[in-house]
Amino acid sequence: MPHAGATLHISQGALSHTTWSTGAGTVVWEAADATVRHLDTSFAPNGLRGKRVVELGAGTGVCGIACAALGATVVLTDLPEVLPIAKSNAAASPWHERISVQPLNWADAAVPDALTCADLVVACDCIYQPAAYGALASVLAALSSPCLIAWRPRGKREADFLAQVTTAFALERVAHAQERETSLAWLRPVDANINSTW
């Protein structure tokens, strides 16, 4: 993170033919790299100081850890079987005191109250499984916070997800010439009671 003057050291699982069956969340994908670069460019050196960030589908935790490097207090969330790598990466980071890890299954009936006070949500590479679109859209609506979402376009299905969330969020795509294979966008709640500077 050159603008923040920070270096992230992230452990990840080995990429193999079984990655998809054992969990894609143990690998740092291109969208995470693009997200970290965007966060660094937009918020360095301490533009997230005092902010509360929730990372959905954290995987290795790289995006949430980047937010902590920019001053935020962060909760990394993912399925319980993926959390050990996020927990390990968080504990090894210089910002570990500002990072916690919590299981979150989007299909659960309710989002824990502790997560609903987020100033910012980061969701990176979370829209690759159409079967999860409804649950993810419900979680985003429950959090009702601005969200930076990133994905690698894999087909036309991503447009289906974006159509679902734009009933509750205004979508603003991030212009980024460097990441041709990655899309980034801000989702901002359209609820008039939400007061946001994002």
N, C-alpha and C positions, 0 to 999 in steps of 0.2 A: 504494500500500500504506500506508494511513493509520496503522495500528498500528505498523508498522516505521519509519515516517517516510521511506519510500523511494518514488521515482517510477521506473517502468519505461518506457523509450522503446523501442518495438518496431517495426521496419519489417516490412511484410508485402506480399505480392503483391496485385495488383489483383484484385478479385472480378469475375469475368465468367462468361459462359456456358461458357467452356472450363476453369473452375477444376477441375472433377472430372477432366478428361482430362490436365491439366498438373500436377496435384498439389494436393490440398486442404490439404496441410501448409504452404502458404505464407500461410495466412490465420489470424488469431486468431479462433477460434469461441467461442460462448457458454460452452461447457464449460471452456475455458481461463480465461475471466474468472471464472467461479465457483470454479475451483480456486485461482486466485491469491488471491481473497478468503478462501477457507477457510484456505489456508496462512498468510496474514497474520493472521487472527483467532486461529488455533491456535498459531502459533509465534513471533510478533513479541515482542520485537524481535530476539533472537538465539537462538531456541529450537532452531535447527538447527546451531549452532556446533559444529564438530568432527565433524559427521555427513557421510557419503558418500552422495550421492544420484545415482541413474541415472534420467534421463527417457527413457522409451520413446516412439517416434513423436513426437519433440520438435517437428517442424515449425518454427515460428518460434523455439522455445526459450523462450517466455515463462514457462512453469511452472518449468523448471529455473533460469532466471535469477532468478525470484522466490525459489527455494530458496537460491541464492547470496546474495541480498540478506538472507536470514535467517541467514546464517553458514555454510552448507554448502559443501562441495567437490562440484562437480557434473560429471557426464558427460552431455552431450546426445547422444542416439542417434537415428538415422533412416536411411532409405535414402540412398545417396550423392547422388542427384539432388536431394534436398531439403535436404541439409546446408549448402549455401552461405548460405542466409538465416539459419539458426541460427548458423552461424559468424560471420557479419557482426553479428548482434544481440549475440552473446556478446562479441565484440571491442569493441563500442561501449559495453558496460555498465561501470559503475564497479567491478564485481566480476569483471572478465575474468580476473584471475589465478587465480581459483578455479574457472574453467569450462573444460572441454575438450570437444571434439566428436569423435565416433567413429561411423563407419558401422556399422549393425547391420541385417541382413536377418533377420527372424524365422524365415524358412524355412531359414537356414543350419543345418548340422548341430550346431554347438556355439556356446555363448555364450563370448566371450573371458573368460579368467580374471580380467582386470583389472576386469570388471564384477561378478563374483560376490561381491565384498566390500562391496556396497552395504548401508547401514543402512536405506535407504528407496528405494522405486521409485515414480515418478510416471508414470501412463499416462493421458493426457487425450485424449479423442476418438479412441481407438484401436480401438473395437469397432463400426465402421460397415460393415465388410466381412466378412460371415460366412465367406467363403473363407479368411480369415486367422485365424479363431478358434483353430484347433488349434495353429498356429505360435505365436501370442501366448501361449496357455496353457502351451506347452512352455517358452517363454522365462521366463515368470513362475515356473514350477516350478524351472528351472535357477538363477534368481537367488535363490529361496527367502528373500525379504526381505519385510517389510511393504510393501504397495503402496496408495497412494491412487489410485483409479481414478475417472475422471469421464467421463460420456457424455451426449449428448442422446438421450433415448429416441426411436427412429424406428420402432418396431414391436415385435413380440414376439421378435425374434431375439436381442436382448440377453440375454434370459432363458436362451437356449441357451448363450451364452458363460458366464454366471454359473454355470450348472449344471455346466459343464466344470471351472471353476476351484475350485468349492467341494469337490471331492474332495481338494484339497491345501491349501485356504485356508478360514478362517472369514470369512464376509462380515458386515460391520457397516455398514449404511447410515448416512450422515451426515444428520442432520436440519438442514435449511436452508430456512427459510421464504421467503427472497428469490429463490431460483433454482427457480422452478416448472418450467422447461423443461429443467433439467439435473439429472442424478442423480450423486451422489458416494457412494463407499463405500470403506471400508478392507478390504483383503484381508490377513489375518494368517495366516502359515503355521501349520498344525495340527501340524507335526512337533514332538514334545516336546523335541527337542534345540535348538530355536530359542529363544533368550533375548531377548525384545524388550520394550521399554517403550512401544511405540506402541500 
